[in-house]
Amino acid sequence: MLDISDGIKTDTKLDIKYKTIMGVEIPSVVMPEIEKPIFHYGLYNTTFSVDEAILKFMKVKQYILELAQLETIIYRLEKNIDKVQRRSNALKEIIIPADEKMAREIQNILDENEKEEFIRLKKLKHRQRF
């Protein structure tokens, strides 16, 4: 069996490309097309199940790559969703209430200034009459 495993090529080519979706870098695994394996062992000591095992192993490798890609995408999206959620909570709980309070204070000051100006104008009119 060791001789059989030595005859199978190891894949060392794996290309990872990144694309940005909504500010999140998403990895994309690009693997060269799977070639039909060339078996370098005799059929005397083996059965067809060895060939099937090799072919299924190649499929499993492809599935593992896809799974790793999906897992990485989910992890990165989850991390960024958490970051956005924290920012949203900060806005909702801290920044927006502080801005609303400041807006109320400014509105009160403007209302007070408007009342003072109204009273001042009334007094001026009253003085002009007499």
KOLRODREN-673452 format. One record per atom (N, C-alpha, C): z, x, y; atom name. Coordinates in nm, 3 decimals. Each point is the difference from the previous one (the first is absolute). Layout:
! residues N
         z         x         y   nuse
         Z         X         Y     CA
...
This chain:
! residues 130
         z         x         y   nuse
     0.000     0.081    -0.119      N
     0.000    -0.081     0.119     CA
     0.000     0.085     0.125      C
     0.060     0.118    -0.005      N
    -0.002     0.087     0.119     CA
    -0.142     0.038     0.036      C
    -0.083     0.023    -0.098      N
    -0.139     0.035     0.028     CA
    -0.072    -0.114     0.070      C
     0.031    -0.122    -0.035      N
    -0.063    -0.115     0.063     CA
     0.041    -0.008     0.147      C
     0.129     0.019     0.027      N
     0.047    -0.009     0.139     CA
    -0.057     0.113     0.085      C
    -0.028     0.114    -0.060      N
    -0.060     0.109     0.076     CA
    -0.145    -0.031     0.038      C
    -0.063    -0.085    -0.073      N
    -0.139    -0.033     0.026     CA
    -0.021    -0.100     0.112      C
     0.106    -0.065     0.043      N
    -0.012    -0.100     0.105     CA
     0.014     0.068     0.136      C
    -0.093    -0.031     0.091      N
     0.004     0.059     0.133     CA
     0.113    -0.059     0.082      C
     0.061     0.086     0.080      N
     0.100    -0.050     0.094     CA
    -0.068    -0.023     0.134      C
     0.035    -0.109     0.062      N
    -0.057    -0.032     0.131     CA
     0.090     0.056     0.108      C
    -0.055     0.091     0.077      N
     0.076     0.055     0.111     CA
    -0.054    -0.048     0.133      C
    -0.111    -0.074    -0.003      N
    -0.057    -0.048     0.125     CA
     0.057    -0.137     0.032      C
     0.060    -0.006     0.115      N
     0.054    -0.126     0.048     CA
    -0.002     0.010     0.152      C
    -0.068    -0.091     0.063      N
    -0.017     0.005     0.144     CA
     0.076    -0.117     0.062      C
     0.083     0.029     0.098      N
     0.075    -0.104     0.068     CA
    -0.049    -0.008     0.143      C
    -0.046    -0.117     0.037      N
    -0.045    -0.024     0.137     CA
     0.095    -0.100     0.062      C
     0.020     0.013     0.130      N
     0.089    -0.090     0.071     CA
    -0.079    -0.085     0.097      C
     0.035    -0.127     0.006      N
    -0.058    -0.089     0.100     CA
     0.116    -0.070     0.069      C
    -0.020    -0.030     0.126      N
     0.107    -0.061     0.078     CA
    -0.029    -0.150     0.015      C
     0.096    -0.078    -0.042      N
    -0.009    -0.145     0.012     CA
     0.119    -0.046     0.082      C
    -0.026    -0.054     0.118      N
     0.103    -0.050     0.089     CA
     0.109     0.103     0.025      C
    -0.039     0.125     0.017      N
     0.095     0.105     0.033     CA
     0.070     0.062    -0.119      C
    -0.035    -0.040    -0.120      N
     0.063     0.054    -0.120     CA
    -0.105     0.080    -0.077      C
     0.034     0.125    -0.030      N
    -0.092     0.082    -0.079     CA
     0.010    -0.041    -0.146      C
    -0.112    -0.043    -0.053      N
    -0.006    -0.047    -0.139     CA
    -0.080     0.101    -0.081      C
     0.059     0.053    -0.109      N
    -0.075     0.095    -0.082     CA
    -0.099    -0.072    -0.091      C
    -0.109     0.066    -0.023      N
    -0.101    -0.053    -0.091     CA
    -0.037     0.112    -0.096      C
     0.024    -0.021    -0.127      N
    -0.027     0.102    -0.100     CA
    -0.145    -0.013    -0.045      C
    -0.072     0.111     0.013      N
    -0.138     0.002    -0.043     CA
    -0.008     0.095    -0.119      C
    -0.035    -0.058    -0.114      N
    -0.009     0.080    -0.122     CA
    -0.146    -0.001    -0.045      C
    -0.049     0.115    -0.041      N
    -0.137     0.002    -0.048     CA
    -0.018    -0.095    -0.117      C
    -0.122    -0.047    -0.016      N
    -0.026    -0.093    -0.110     CA
     0.034     0.063    -0.133      C
     0.051    -0.083    -0.086      N
     0.039     0.048    -0.133     CA
    -0.126     0.017    -0.084      C
    -0.014     0.121    -0.049      N
    -0.114     0.026    -0.087     CA
     0.041    -0.029    -0.143      C
    -0.097    -0.036    -0.079      N
     0.029    -0.019    -0.143     CA
     0.044     0.134    -0.056      C
     0.110     0.000    -0.069      N
     0.048     0.128    -0.054     CA
    -0.092     0.054    -0.111      C
    -0.011     0.129     0.000      N
    -0.072     0.066    -0.109     CA
     0.107     0.054    -0.094      C
    -0.002    -0.048    -0.120      N
     0.103     0.039    -0.095     CA
    -0.040     0.130    -0.069      C
     0.092     0.095     0.006      N
    -0.026     0.133    -0.057     CA
     0.081     0.021    -0.128      C
     0.006    -0.097    -0.082      N
     0.071     0.015    -0.125     CA
    -0.080    -0.069    -0.110      C
     0.026     0.041    -0.117      N
    -0.074    -0.057    -0.113     CA
     0.060    -0.132    -0.044      C
    -0.075    -0.076    -0.070      N
     0.044    -0.130    -0.046     CA
     0.068     0.006    -0.137      C
     0.007     0.119    -0.057      N
     0.053     0.014    -0.134     CA
     0.150    -0.034    -0.006      C
     0.078     0.055     0.095      N
     0.145    -0.020    -0.003     CA
     0.049    -0.112     0.092      C
    -0.090    -0.071     0.068      N
     0.042    -0.102     0.095     CA
    -0.062    -0.135    -0.034      C
     0.053    -0.103     0.065      N
    -0.054    -0.134    -0.018     CA
    -0.049    -0.050     0.136      C
    -0.059    -0.119    -0.001      N
    -0.050    -0.055     0.125     CA
     0.115    -0.036     0.096      C
     0.120    -0.014    -0.050      N
     0.114    -0.034     0.086     CA
     0.031     0.113     0.100      C
    -0.033     0.124    -0.037      N
     0.018     0.111     0.094     CA
    -0.095    -0.017     0.118      C
    -0.124    -0.036    -0.029      N
    -0.097    -0.023     0.107     CA
     0.046    -0.116     0.090      C
     0.047    -0.106    -0.062      N
     0.048    -0.115     0.077     CA
     0.120     0.039     0.086      C
     0.089     0.081    -0.055      N
     0.118     0.043     0.076     CA
    -0.041     0.082     0.122      C
    -0.099     0.085    -0.016      N
    -0.047     0.082     0.113     CA
    -0.061    -0.090     0.107      C
    -0.083    -0.095    -0.040      N
    -0.063    -0.090     0.097     CA
     0.104    -0.087     0.071      C
     0.098    -0.049    -0.075      N
     0.104    -0.082     0.062     CA
     0.087     0.083     0.093      C
     0.023     0.124    -0.038      N
     0.078     0.089     0.087     CA
    -0.073     0.020     0.133      C
    -0.131     0.012    -0.003      N
    -0.076     0.017     0.123     CA
     0.012    -0.125     0.088      C
     0.001    -0.118    -0.063      N
     0.018    -0.124     0.077     CA
     0.141    -0.006     0.059      C
     0.097     0.043    -0.079      N
     0.138    -0.003     0.046     CA
     0.017     0.093     0.120      C
    -0.068     0.115    -0.002      N
     0.007     0.091     0.115     CA
    -0.052    -0.069     0.125      C
    -0.109    -0.073    -0.012      N
    -0.058    -0.072     0.113     CA
     0.099    -0.106     0.051      C
     0.062    -0.073    -0.093      N
     0.096    -0.102     0.039     CA
     0.122     0.062     0.069      C
     0.044     0.115    -0.047      N
     0.115     0.067     0.061     CA
    -0.034     0.042     0.143      C
    -0.120     0.049     0.021      N
    -0.041     0.036     0.136     CA
    -0.002    -0.122     0.092      C
    -0.054    -0.110    -0.050      N
    -0.004    -0.122     0.080     CA
     0.141    -0.050     0.029      C
     0.087     0.008    -0.099      N
     0.138    -0.043     0.018     CA
     0.071     0.088     0.104      C
    -0.020     0.130    -0.009      N
     0.062     0.092     0.097     CA
    -0.050    -0.029     0.141      C
    -0.129    -0.029     0.012      N
    -0.057    -0.032     0.130     CA
     0.063    -0.129     0.055      C
     0.008    -0.103    -0.081      N
     0.059    -0.127     0.043     CA
     0.148     0.016     0.035      C
     0.070     0.077    -0.080      N
     0.143     0.021     0.026     CA
     0.021     0.072     0.133      C
    -0.083     0.099     0.029      N
     0.009     0.072     0.127     CA
    -0.033    -0.092     0.117      C
    -0.102    -0.083    -0.016      N
    -0.037    -0.093     0.106     CA
     0.114    -0.097     0.027      C
     0.059    -0.055    -0.104      N
     0.110    -0.094     0.015     CA
     0.119     0.067     0.066      C
     0.031     0.122    -0.040      N
     0.114     0.073     0.058     CA
    -0.021     0.023     0.149      C
    -0.120     0.045     0.037      N
    -0.027     0.027     0.141     CA
     0.001    -0.127     0.083      C
    -0.058    -0.107    -0.054      N
     0.003    -0.126     0.073     CA
     0.143    -0.051     0.017      C
     0.080     0.012    -0.105      N
     0.139    -0.043     0.007     CA
     0.076     0.079     0.106      C
    -0.023     0.130     0.003      N
     0.067     0.086     0.098     CA
    -0.038    -0.041     0.143      C
    -0.127    -0.026     0.022      N
    -0.044    -0.039     0.134     CA
     0.045    -0.141     0.035      C
     0.006    -0.090    -0.098      N
     0.051    -0.134     0.027     CA
     0.146     0.007     0.042      C
     0.078     0.086    -0.067      N
     0.141     0.017     0.038     CA
     0.011     0.052     0.143      C
    -0.086     0.095     0.035      N
     0.003     0.057     0.135     CA
    -0.032    -0.108     0.104      C
    -0.101    -0.080    -0.028      N
    -0.038    -0.107     0.092     CA
     0.111    -0.105     0.008      C
     0.063    -0.029    -0.112      N
     0.110    -0.097    -0.002     CA
     0.117     0.049     0.085      C
     0.033     0.129    -0.008      N
     0.108     0.054     0.083     CA
    -0.035    -0.011     0.148      C
    -0.124     0.031     0.035      N
    -0.042    -0.011     0.139     CA
     0.006    -0.145     0.047      C
    -0.044    -0.090    -0.084      N
     0.002    -0.142     0.033     CA
     0.143    -0.047     0.023      C
     0.090     0.041    -0.087      N
     0.141    -0.038     0.016     CA
     0.059     0.058     0.128      C
    -0.036     0.124     0.031      N
     0.049     0.062     0.124     CA
    -0.050    -0.078     0.121      C
    -0.126    -0.041    -0.004      N
    -0.054    -0.080     0.111     CA
     0.074    -0.133     0.011      C
     0.015    -0.065    -0.113      N
     0.059    -0.135    -0.002     CA
     0.148     0.003     0.038      C
     0.073     0.099    -0.046      N
     0.145     0.002     0.019     CA
     0.047     0.075     0.123      C
    -0.078     0.099     0.047      N
     0.050     0.086     0.109     CA
    -0.087    -0.011     0.125      C
    -0.126     0.032    -0.014      N
    -0.086     0.015     0.118     CA
    -0.030    -0.134     0.066      C
    -0.041    -0.100    -0.077      N
    -0.035    -0.130     0.059     CA
     0.121    -0.065     0.068      C
     0.119    -0.005    -0.063      N
     0.115    -0.057     0.071     CA
     0.035     0.077     0.128      C
    -0.011     0.132    -0.004      N
     0.030     0.078     0.120     CA
    -0.100    -0.031     0.110      C
    -0.126    -0.013    -0.034      N
    -0.103    -0.033     0.099     CA
     0.019    -0.141     0.054      C
     0.038    -0.093    -0.085      N
     0.024    -0.137     0.046     CA
     0.118    -0.004     0.095      C
     0.105     0.076    -0.031      N
     0.117     0.006     0.087     CA
    -0.040     0.058     0.136      C
    -0.079     0.105     0.000      N
    -0.045     0.061     0.124     CA
    -0.087    -0.097     0.080      C
    -0.086    -0.074    -0.070      N
    -0.086    -0.098     0.068     CA
     0.085    -0.109     0.065      C
     0.105    -0.046    -0.069      N
     0.089    -0.102     0.058     CA
     0.070     0.055     0.124      C
     0.047     0.125    -0.008      N
     0.068     0.060     0.116     CA
    -0.095     0.012     0.118      C
    -0.123     0.044    -0.026      N
    -0.099     0.011     0.107     CA
    -0.030    -0.137     0.059      C
    -0.013    -0.101    -0.085      N
    -0.028    -0.136     0.047     CA
     0.116    -0.051     0.086      C
     0.123     0.029    -0.042      N
     0.116    -0.042     0.079     CA
     0.000     0.067     0.137      C
    -0.030     0.129     0.003      N
    -0.005     0.073     0.128     CA
    -0.109    -0.057     0.088      C
    -0.118    -0.028    -0.056      N
    -0.109    -0.058     0.079     CA
     0.037    -0.139     0.052      C
     0.064    -0.081    -0.083      N
     0.043    -0.133     0.043     CA
     0.101     0.010     0.115      C
     0.092     0.095    -0.015      N
     0.101     0.019     0.105     CA
    -0.065     0.045     0.130      C
    -0.096     0.091    -0.009      N
    -0.071     0.047     0.120     CA
    -0.078    -0.115     0.064      C
    -0.058    -0.085    -0.084      N
    -0.076    -0.114     0.052     CA
     0.092    -0.098     0.073      C
     0.118    -0.023    -0.056      N
     0.097    -0.088     0.066     CA
     0.045     0.059     0.134      C
     0.028     0.130     0.001      N
     0.042     0.066     0.124     CA
    -0.109    -0.010     0.106      C
    -0.125     0.020    -0.043      N
    -0.112    -0.009     0.094     CA
    -0.015    -0.142     0.053      C
     0.019    -0.099    -0.085      N
    -0.009    -0.140     0.041     CA
     0.109    -0.032     0.104      C
     0.121     0.046    -0.028      N
     0.111    -0.024     0.093     CA
    -0.025     0.071     0.132      C
    -0.051     0.121    -0.006      N
    -0.030     0.076     0.122     CA
    -0.105    -0.072     0.084      C
    -0.104    -0.052    -0.063      N
    -0.103    -0.073     0.072     CA
     0.056    -0.129     0.061      C
     0.087    -0.069    -0.069      N
     0.062    -0.122     0.051     CA
     0.081     0.031     0.127      C
     0.076     0.110    -0.006      N
     0.082     0.037     0.116     CA
    -0.088     0.036     0.119      C
    -0.114     0.069    -0.028      N
    -0.091     0.036     0.109     CA
    -0.058    -0.126     0.064      C
    -0.039    -0.097    -0.078      N
    -0.052    -0.126     0.053     CA
     0.106    -0.073     0.083      C
     0.119     0.002    -0.053      N
     0.110    -0.067     0.068     CA
     0.027     0.066     0.136      C
    -0.006     0.132     0.009      N
     0.022     0.073     0.125     CA
    -0.114    -0.027     0.100      C
    -0.121    -0.012    -0.054      N
    -0.115    -0.021     0.090     CA
     0.005    -0.139     0.065      C
     0.058    -0.094    -0.065      N
     0.011    -0.135     0.056     CA
     0.096    -0.001     0.119      C
     0.103     0.077    -0.008      N
     0.102    -0.002     0.106     CA
    -0.020     0.109     0.093      C
